[in-house]
């Protein structure tokens, strides 16, 4: 019991450290937030009329492309936020603080826990900002409070999963530039899914990839919760992906921090 208490205390200390660091150097967080906002405005106002033609099934009956687009871009905000974890963990490693923490009488879990929880808080704040802008430009969900809670919970679980993965990437990357480049495909993978257009409109091979990649069932679940479209098995598949990625990322990051990256 005492061990858990010390671990929780050390984790809180690390969390405060990372949040203060994010407030002191907000440029990285702002950069990550700006990208999904620009994508939202670009695809809605520049490409919306062309891309929205032929997309059916929107329960609002208005046919507004923003209703189809917003859930995918909101998910993109969650994926973009995970990049900050890889960069911040790698920065600590290259500056030597990770080796210092390994020699100190602190919980081995606290360093990673502080980074991950701080990143989740920052990312969910970014997600809230993107949701707010989407509402301002015409996104009109008709979800109940319970459905909103379920959607936010799913986004938080996805953020947690990607954050643990990126923590492991930050530990094995040789420099900050590498740490920022390796997770980059995670940010754009929603585009090769149902974020922008339905997979049914894609060529056969690309359509197969779009339907079976991790982000498509999560996007479809968000659409179902916010807009009342058919969810089907997407919720179960999306949750399975989130839980599986969380476990893989957690085990990998903890083991890498404990033993040090292989050279």
Secondary structure per residue as TSV (DSSP state, phi and psi in degrees):
chain	resnum	aa	ss	phi	psi
A	1	X	-	360.0	-41.4
A	2	X	H	-64.2	-37.8
A	3	X	H	-61.9	-43.1
A	4	X	H	-64.6	-37.5
A	5	X	H	-64.5	-43.5
A	6	X	H	-64.6	-40.3
A	7	X	H	-62.2	-42.7
A	8	X	H	-65.5	-39.8
A	9	X	H	-65.2	-45.0
A	10	X	H	-63.6	-38.8
A	11	X	H	-64.9	-39.5
A	12	X	H	-63.6	-39.4
A	13	X	H	-62.3	-45.7
A	14	X	H	-65.1	-36.5
A	15	X	H	-63.1	-45.8
A	16	X	H	-61.4	-40.4
A	17	X	H	-58.1	-46.8
A	18	X	H	-73.1	-34.3
A	19	X	H	-69.1	-39.9
A	20	X	H	-65.1	-38.1
A	21	X	H	-64.6	-40.2
A	22	X	H	-66.0	-37.1
A	23	X	H	-70.9	-33.1
A	24	X	H	-74.6	-32.6
A	25	X	S	-127.6	77.7
A	26	X	T	-81.8	-2.9
A	27	X	H	-60.7	-40.4
A	28	X	H	-65.5	-44.4
A	29	X	H	-62.4	-42.6
A	30	X	H	-64.9	-38.7
A	31	X	H	-62.2	-41.7
A	32	X	H	-67.8	-34.1
A	33	X	H	-72.9	-38.6
A	34	X	H	-63.6	-36.4
A	35	X	H	-60.7	-52.9
A	36	X	H	-64.1	-31.4
A	37	X	H	-64.6	-42.3
A	38	X	H	-64.9	-39.9
A	39	X	H	-63.7	-40.5
A	40	X	H	-60.7	-49.6
A	41	X	H	-69.0	-39.4
A	42	X	H	-63.2	-52.7
A	43	X	H	-70.8	-29.2
A	44	X	H	-75.9	-47.5
A	45	X	H	-92.2	-29.8
A	46	X	T	-94.0	-46.3
A	47	X	S	-105.1	-5.0
A	48	X	H	-57.9	-44.3
A	49	X	H	-63.5	-39.9
A	50	X	H	-77.0	-46.5
A	51	X	H	-71.8	-31.9
A	52	X	T	-73.9	-16.0
A	53	X	T	-66.3	123.9
A	54	X	T	93.9	-8.5
A	55	X	-	-81.2	119.4
A	56	X	-	-114.1	172.7
A	57	X	-	94.1	4.9
A	58	X	-	-77.2	122.6
A	59	X	T	-68.9	-17.5
A	60	X	T	-70.0	-22.6
A	61	X	S	78.9	-3.8
A	62	X	S	-82.9	-24.4
A	63	X	-	76.0	9.7
A	64	X	-	-65.2	129.8
A	65	X	H	-65.9	-27.6
A	66	X	H	-59.5	-32.5
A	67	X	H	-66.3	-33.8
A	68	X	H	-78.8	-38.9
A	69	X	H	-74.0	-41.9
A	70	X	H	-55.8	-46.2
A	71	X	H	-58.2	-38.3
A	72	X	H	-68.0	-39.9
A	73	X	H	-71.5	-36.2
A	74	X	H	-62.4	-41.5
A	75	X	H	-63.3	-37.1
A	76	X	H	-61.6	-34.6
A	77	X	H	-62.9	-36.2
A	78	X	H	-68.2	-39.6
A	79	X	H	-71.0	-35.4
A	80	X	H	-66.8	-36.6
A	81	X	H	-63.4	-27.6
A	82	X	T	-66.3	-22.8
A	83	X	H	-60.4	-34.0
A	84	X	H	-63.3	-30.5
A	85	X	H	-66.2	-47.3
A	86	X	H	-59.1	-41.6
A	87	X	H	-69.3	-45.7
A	88	X	H	-69.0	-38.4
A	89	X	H	-66.0	-43.9
A	90	X	H	-64.5	-38.3
A	91	X	H	-61.6	-43.6
A	92	X	H	-62.1	-39.3
A	93	X	H	-67.2	-47.0
A	94	X	H	-70.1	-25.1
A	95	X	T	-82.7	-7.0
A	96	X	T	93.2	-2.9
A	97	X	H	-69.6	-28.3
A	98	X	H	-64.2	-45.0
A	99	X	H	-63.1	-36.0
A	100	X	H	-64.3	-44.1
A	101	X	H	-63.5	-33.8
A	102	X	H	-64.0	-25.9
A	103	X	H	-94.0	-9.0
A	104	X	S	-89.1	152.9
A	105	X	S	-79.2	61.6
A	106	X	S	-123.6	162.8
A	107	X	-	-61.8	129.9
A	108	X	H	-61.1	-28.6
A	109	X	H	-76.9	-21.1
A	110	X	H	-67.6	-36.6
A	111	X	H	-60.1	-52.0
A	112	X	H	-69.1	-40.4
A	113	X	H	-60.5	-42.3
A	114	X	H	-61.5	-43.8
A	115	X	H	-63.5	-46.1
A	116	X	H	-66.9	-47.5
A	117	X	H	-65.6	-41.0
A	118	X	H	-61.8	-41.6
A	119	X	H	-65.8	-39.6
A	120	X	H	-62.8	-42.2
A	121	X	H	-62.7	-46.7
A	122	X	H	-62.1	-43.0
A	123	X	H	-67.2	-42.9
A	124	X	H	-67.2	-29.8
A	125	X	H	-65.0	-41.1
A	126	X	H	-63.9	-41.5
A	127	X	H	-60.2	-42.3
A	128	X	H	-62.3	-38.3
A	129	X	H	-65.4	-43.3
A	130	X	H	-65.4	-40.2
A	131	X	H	-60.7	-42.5
A	132	X	H	-61.4	-44.2
A	133	X	H	-66.0	-40.1
A	134	X	H	-60.1	-40.6
A	135	X	H	-65.0	-36.9
A	136	X	H	-66.8	-32.7
A	137	X	T	-95.2	7.8
A	138	X	T	123.6	-1.3
A	139	X	-	-66.9	126.0
A	140	X	-	-129.3	76.8
A	141	X	-	-71.3	150.7
A	142	X	-	-118.1	33.5
A	143	X	-	-76.0	151.7
A	144	X	-	-80.1	165.2
A	145	X	H	-54.7	-37.5
A	146	X	H	-66.7	-39.8
A	147	X	H	-68.1	-37.0
A	148	X	H	-61.7	-43.7
A	149	X	H	-62.4	-40.9
A	150	X	H	-65.2	-40.8
A	151	X	H	-64.7	-44.9
A	152	X	H	-65.6	-38.4
A	153	X	H	-63.4	-40.0
A	154	X	H	-65.1	-41.7
A	155	X	H	-64.5	-38.8
A	156	X	H	-66.4	-39.0
A	157	X	H	-66.8	-40.5
A	158	X	H	-63.4	-43.7
A	159	X	H	-59.7	-43.4
A	160	X	H	-61.2	-43.2
A	161	X	H	-62.9	-48.5
A	162	X	H	-68.7	-31.8
A	163	X	H	-66.4	-41.9
A	164	X	H	-64.1	-40.8
A	165	X	H	-60.7	-44.6
A	166	X	H	-71.0	-27.0
A	167	X	H	-63.7	-41.8
A	168	X	H	-64.4	-39.2
A	169	X	H	-62.9	-41.8
A	170	X	H	-62.1	-32.5
A	171	X	H	-75.2	-31.2
A	172	X	H	-95.2	-16.6
A	173	X	-	-68.6	143.3
A	174	X	S	-80.3	-24.4
A	175	X	S	-153.3	171.0
A	176	X	H	-64.2	-36.6
A	177	X	H	-61.1	-44.2
A	178	X	H	-64.5	-41.1
A	179	X	H	-62.6	-31.2
A	180	X	H	-81.7	-24.7
A	181	X	H	-86.6	-36.9
A	182	X	H	-59.6	-45.7
A	183	X	T	-79.3	-3.0
A	184	X	H	-55.3	-38.6
A	185	X	H	-58.3	-27.1
A	186	X	H	-62.0	-32.6
A	187	X	H	-70.2	-36.0
A	188	X	H	-98.8	-7.8
A	189	X	G	-59.4	-35.1
A	190	X	G	-58.4	-26.7
A	191	X	G	-65.1	-33.4
A	192	X	G	-91.8	49.9
A	193	X	T	-151.8	-142.0
A	194	X	T	-104.5	18.9
A	195	X	S	-69.4	-39.9
A	196	X	S	-104.9	-45.1
A	197	X	S	-138.0	159.0
A	198	X	-	-66.0	142.6
A	199	X	G	-57.4	-25.5
A	200	X	G	-61.8	-21.3
A	201	X	G	-87.5	-2.0
A	202	X	S	-94.5	161.3
A	203	X	-	-60.1	160.2
A	204	X	H	-54.6	-51.8
A	205	X	H	-64.0	-43.9
A	206	X	H	-68.3	-35.1
A	207	X	H	-63.4	-42.1
A	208	X	H	-60.9	-44.1
A	209	X	H	-64.2	-43.4
A	210	X	H	-62.2	-36.9
A	211	X	H	-74.3	-28.4
A	212	X	H	-110.2	3.3
A	213	X	S	-79.7	162.1
A	214	X	H	-62.7	-34.4
A	215	X	H	-80.3	-25.7
A	216	X	H	-60.0	-49.6
A	217	X	H	-63.2	-30.3
A	218	X	H	-69.8	-42.5
A	219	X	H	-62.4	-43.4
A	220	X	H	-65.3	-33.8
A	221	X	H	-67.1	-42.4
A	222	X	H	-62.1	-42.0
A	223	X	H	-62.2	-41.8
A	224	X	H	-64.3	-40.0
A	225	X	H	-70.2	-40.7
A	226	X	H	-84.6	-35.2
A	227	X	H	-116.2	-7.5
A	228	X	-	82.2	15.0
A	229	X	-	-75.3	168.7
A	230	X	-	-66.8	129.3
A	231	X	-	-97.0	-42.2
A	232	X	T	60.0	-131.6
A	233	X	T	-89.7	2.9
A	234	X	H	-60.4	-37.0
A	235	X	H	-63.9	-45.5
A	236	X	H	-65.0	-44.2
A	237	X	H	-65.4	-43.3
A	238	X	H	-62.7	-43.8
A	239	X	H	-63.2	-39.9
A	240	X	H	-62.1	-42.7
A	241	X	H	-61.6	-44.9
A	242	X	H	-62.4	-47.0
A	243	X	H	-65.2	-44.2
A	244	X	H	-61.9	-45.6
A	245	X	H	-65.3	-35.8
A	246	X	H	-62.2	-46.9
A	247	X	H	-64.8	-44.5
A	248	X	H	-62.0	-47.6
A	249	X	H	-64.2	-41.2
A	250	X	H	-63.2	-49.6
A	251	X	H	-63.4	-43.6
A	252	X	H	-63.2	-47.9
A	253	X	H	-64.9	-44.3
A	254	X	H	-63.2	-43.0
A	255	X	H	-67.9	-39.8
A	256	X	H	-66.0	-41.3
A	257	X	H	-67.1	-35.1
A	258	X	H	-70.0	-42.3
A	259	X	H	-99.1	-20.2
A	260	X	-	87.1	147.7
A	261	X	-	-66.7	147.3
A	262	X	-	-76.4	140.2
A	263	X	-	-100.1	360.0
